[in-house]
Amino acid sequence: MMTDFPPLPRYQFEIGQELNYLSTSKFCYEGGEEHAVVEWNIWPLARNDDGSWRILQRERIWHGADLEAVLDKADDRCANLIFFDMFPDGHTVMQPCFETEIDPRQIFPRLPSDVRACNSDWQGFGPMDEKHTYRVECGARGSAKLSIQGVKTSPVQDVDLATAEATYQFNFALRLVDQVNFACRQEYGFAGTVAGSTVLVSADRRDAAWVALLRQESEAYFAAAEEHRKRVRRATRCADEAKRLLAEARCVWGALAGAVAHPVFKSQANARLKSHDSITEQVVDESQRRAQTIGQQGPEFCATDLDGRRHSLRDYRGRIVVPDFWYRGCGWCLRAMPQINELARSLENRPVVVLGVSVDRDVSDTRSVAEKLRLVYPCLSAMDLAERFHVRGFPTVVVIDKKGIVRDRYVGYTPTFAAEIAEQIERLLAED
């Protein structure tokens, strides 16, 4: 226990700051190694009425087998943007964003609520039921820094047989974390270890006009991202209109690239144009697969679940059937499962059957996921069903009505996809 404790650590940002963090790491696996470099740019945009800061964060990643070659790829980086609200104690409220998720907790851990917490453990929580447990490693009154140790646990980590821990150095003068040392291990799938560090390389200042334009155009950027997502989503669901909708979606980024003036969003819009072109073939293919199944009689099947119970589509006539196709090594599948689990719970007393359909070859993989994610619905180990339902991407959720007709199909993960499935189920239930 630390009785002579320094002042409580609290984050402090200023409008106009540009915080630049650089992370380097090495992933060692059987047969080789790979280096990764991540650059994070942090821009506080405004102070909210509730005392939090509205923050824009950009993440740029590049990786390869040789560190020097990786560092030379400064102009060839995959970038993502998010914005969130952060309180002085590190409590974070993520704002809606459909780009690849960035976790601010990698450089902004939750801070202790009071001195009592500093003398024991305190916790923070993230998406996917992640729990971050923190404790003070060392620090005393008058110290310039406070060392905080963090351990992340989650059901998904249990599935991957993974561990993750980090040590954060909180700088009292800067009122920020200025260094993070981290280590991860995974024993399932692409097994190996990761070790690396993140450092605050600079804290620069931007003038008021630069920040005002950044804030103004951030709203336009995220609105365009949402519009693009909606059009691509519609394209996957309308084979006859897929190419037109994809062309319209591309125009969203093209229009933004021509409209914005801030270099952050100008480069990001142009990068999104390129990434859009890389997905068009996949989207058209999925729209055609969907067209092959919607309105058709669902293929009959008979399979047993992990408890040996038999399930067949014929036996479920008069009930809506919702098979979710997945496999253990699919990160997006695992991310979707808590939503599917909640959906199944909400429909327990209604004429709806949710089924997990694993395409894993080894039934022990199916069992591991079902047990560690505490799935409340039956899980079938049935590789052949995916092909019969024309499934290629994962996760794929199919909705079959009471007459055995396929009425809808959802491919891939979004934060709201379970809500969309629930709405479709309610519409089908209302048809009676």
N, C-alpha and C positions, 0 to 999 in steps of 0.2 A: 504494500500500500504506500502511496506517495502522499505524505502529509504536507510537505512544503511545495505545493503545486503552483506553477506559473499561472498567469491570467488565462482564462478560457480562450482557446483558439476560436476565432470568428473570421469568416471571409469578408473582405472589403474590396469592392470594385469601384471604378470611376468611369463615368461616361467619357469616351475618347481613348480609353486604354486599348492597346492591342497586345495581348499576351500570346507569345509564340512558344509552344512546347515541341520538343523533338524526342521521339521514342525510337530506340533501336533494340532489336531482339534477335535471337537465334533459335530456330526450331531444329532440334536434333531428333532424327528418326532412324530406324534401321535402314542402312544403305545410303544415308546422306544427311545433308543439313540445308536449311534455307534461312536467309536473312530477310528481315522486314524493317522498313523505316516508315514511321508514321509522323506526320506533321499535323499538329492541332493549332488552329488560330482561334483565339477567343476575343469576341468583341461585345462588351456591355453596351446595350443600345438605349436603355432607359431604366429609371428607378420607378417601380410600381408603387401604388398607394398602400399595398400591404407590407411594404418594406423589402420585398424581393427585388432582384434585378432581372430584367429581360435580357437574355444573352443569346447571341448568335455564335455557333461553333462550326468551323469547317474542319473536315478531316481529309487528309490526302495520304494515300498509301502507295508504296511501291516495294517490290520484293523480288528476290532472286537467289541463286545459289552462291553468288560472289558479292560480298559486301561492297567492295569498291565499285563494281558494275552497277549495283543497286543505287549507290549514291550519285552516280552519273545520270540517273534517269529522272532528273529534277523536272523535266518538262513532260514526263510520261506518267502521270499519276492519276489514280482513280480518286475523285473527290466526292464528298457527301456533305450536306449541310443540314443542321437541325437548329431549332431554337427552343429555349426553355426558360423557366423562371427559377431562380435560385435564391434561397434565404441565407442569412449570415451563418446559420448552423449547418448549411449544406443540404437541407431539405430541398428536393428538386421536383418541380412540376413540369413534365414534358408537354410540349404543345403539339397539336396534330401535325404529323409529317409522315409522308409515305416513302421517303427515301430510305436507304439502308440505315438501320438504327445505329446511332453513336451513343455510347454510354458515358455521360459526363463524370460518373463516379470513378472512372479510370484516373482522373486527375483531381477530382473534387470529392473526396470521401465525406460521408456524414460525420459531423463533429460532435463531441460530447455535449449533452444538454446542460450538465452542471458538474461541479467538482466531484460529487458522489460517483457519477458515471466514469470520471477519469480514474477513479480508484478501483474500478471493476471493469465491466465490459459494457458496450452499448451497441446498438444495431441500426442498420439501415436496410431498406428493401428496394428491390429492382423488379423489372419485368420478368416473367417466367418464374414467379415464386422464388426469386433469388433472395437470399438473406446474407447480408454483409455484417460480420461480427468484428468489432474494432476494440482495441485496447491500447493504452499508452505503453510504449516500449521503454522510453526514457525521456526525462525532462525534469527540470527543477526551476525554482524561482530565479529569475535573472538570465535564464537560458535564451539564446537567440532563436533556437529551433525546438520543436517538439516532434518526437518520432512516434508515429502511430502505426501499429500493425493491423492489417485487415485480412480476414479470411472469408472467401465467398463460397457459399454452398447453395445448391439448388437441386431439385429432382432431375433436371436434365444432366447435371454433372454426375449424379448417381448413375444415370443410364450410360453415360460415356466413361464411367470409372475415372473421373477427372477430379483434380484438386487445383485450387488457385489461391494464391496468397500474395500480398504486397506490403511493402513498408513505405509510408508516406512521411516526408519531411515537411512539417508546417513551419514556415518562416514568419515569425511574429512581426518583423519589420515590414515585410511585404503584405502580410495578412493573406498569404496564399501558400499552397503547396509548391515547392520549387524543385522537388526531386521525388521520384518513385522508383523503387526497385521491386521487380515482380518475378514470379516463377509459377509455372503451370505444368501439370502433368496429365496426360490422357493415356489410358490403357486399352480403350476400345476403338476400333476403326483405324483411323490414321494415327496410330499410337506414337507418342514421343514426348519430349520435354521442351518447354520454352523458358528462356531466361532473358531478362533484359532490363532496361532502365529508361525512364523518361525524365527529362530535365527542362526547366524553364530557361530557354536560351536568351530571351529578350522580353522586355516590357516597354513597348514603344507608346508614343502618343500620336493620335490623329486629330486633325482640326475639326471644329464643329460642323463645317459644311460636309466634310467627308463622312462623318458619322450620320448626319441627317439624311444624306442620300442613301447610305447603307440601310438605314432603318426603313426609309420610304420604299426602296426597291426590294427589300426583303419581303414585304407584303405582296408585291407583284410576283416575285419569284415563287413563293409557296402557293399562291393562288394558281399560277400556271402549272406547278407540279401536280396539284390536285386535279385540275382540268385535264391534263395529260393522262393521269391515272384513270380517270373516269372513261375517257375515250378508248384507251387501250383495253380496259375492262369490257366495255361494250363490244369492241372488236372481237374479243375471244368468244363472245356469246352470239354473234351475228355473222355467220359465214358469208351470207350474200352481201353484207356491207363491210366486211372486215377491212378490205383494202382502202375503201373510202374513209372509214373511221381512222385507220392508221395514218393516212395522208393528212387528215385533219389534226390528229394528235401531233404529228411532226411539225405542222404549221404553228402549233402553240409555242413550241420552243423557238421556231424561226422568228415568230413575231416578237417574242420576248427578247431574243438576241438583238433585234433591230431597235427595240424600244428602250432598253436599259442603258445607262451610261456608266454605272459603277463597274470598275474592273473585276470585282469579285463575281458579280452576277453576269457580266458579259462573257467571261471565260466559262462560267458554269453552264450558261445556256448553250453555248457552242459545244461543250462537252456532252450535254444531254442530247443534242442533235445526233451526235455520233453514236451514243449508246442506244438511241431509239432505232437507228438503222440496223443495229445488231440483233434486235428482238423481233423484227417484222415477220421473218419466216416462221419462227416459233409460234407467234400469235396466230398467223393464218392457219398453221397446222392444227393448233388446238381448236380453232373455230370449226374446222372441218370435222374433227373428231367429235366435237359436241353435236354437230348437225347429224352425224350418223346415229346418235343415241337418243336425242330428245324426241319424244313422241312415240318412241318404239317400245315394244314390250321388253321389260328388263330380262336379261338372260337368266334362265333358271339355274339355281345352284343349290348344293347341299354340302354343308361343311360343319365341322365340330369346333366348339370354342375350347378355351384352355381347361375348362372343367369337364370336357367330354360331352357337353350338351349339343344336340343337333339343331342346325338352323337351315331353313330353306325358304326361298322367296315364296313358294306356293303356300307354305304354312302361315305366311304373314299377310295373306289376302285380307282386305278390310282394315289394314294398318299401313301407315306410311313408314317406309323403310329408308334409313339413311346410312349407307355404308361409307366409311372413311378409309381410303387407301393410303398406306404409309409403310415405312420401313425404319428400322432402328437407327441407321446411319444418316437419316434425313433430318438436318437441323430444323428446317422449316416445318416438317411434320411434328416434331417435338414441341415446337413453339405454338403450333395450332392446338395441340391436345388439351391444354387447360380450358380453352374456349369450347371445344367439343364436349369436354367433361361437364362443364356448366350447362351446356345446352341439353345434354342427356338428363341431368338432374332436374332441370326445369320442366321436362316432358315426361317424368316418371309415371304420372297417373293419367296419361293421355294415350290415344291409339297411335303411338309413334315408337319405332324400334331403331335405336342407334347401334351400329355394328362397326367395330374396328376390324379392318381387313389388312393384315400384315402380309407383305410379299417377301419377308425374310425367309431364307432357306432353312435356317435353324429355328425351331420352335422355342428354344431357350431365349432367343433374342426377343421374340414376341412376348414371352412371359416376363422377361426383365423389364420391358417398357411398361407393360400393364401393371405390374406390381409397384415399380418405383414411382410412376406417375399417378398411382392409385385410381386407375380408370374404373368408373362405375358401370360401364357398358361392356357387353361381351366382346371378346377379341378372337377373330378367326385367323388361323394360319393357312392361307389359301392363295398361293402364288398365281394359279391359273386364272383367278377371277379378274385380275387387273387387265389381262389381254382381252378377256371376253367383254369387259366394259370399256374397251378402247382407251385404257389409262396409260399415259406416258409420263406426264409430269406429276410430281408429288409435293404436298398432299393433294389428292383429288377426293371431293365429297360429292356423292350422287344422291339425288332425292327421287324416290320412287313412290308413286301415289298408291292409293288403296286397291287399285285394279291391276297393279304391277307394271304401270307405264312409267318410263323415265321422264320426269318433268323438269329436272334441272341438274346442273353440274357446275361445280366450283373447283377451280384449279389454282394452287398456290396459296400463299398466306398473305393476309392483310390484317391489321388490327381490328377490322370490323366484319370480317367475313362470316363469323358465326352469327352475328346479328342479321346479316343478309339471308342466311340459311333459315333462321328462325322466322323471318318475315314470310319466306316462301312456304314454310310448313304451315303457318297460320292461314295463308291463303288457301292451301289445299284442304285444311280442316274445315274451312268455312264453306267449301263447295257442297258439303252434305246437305 
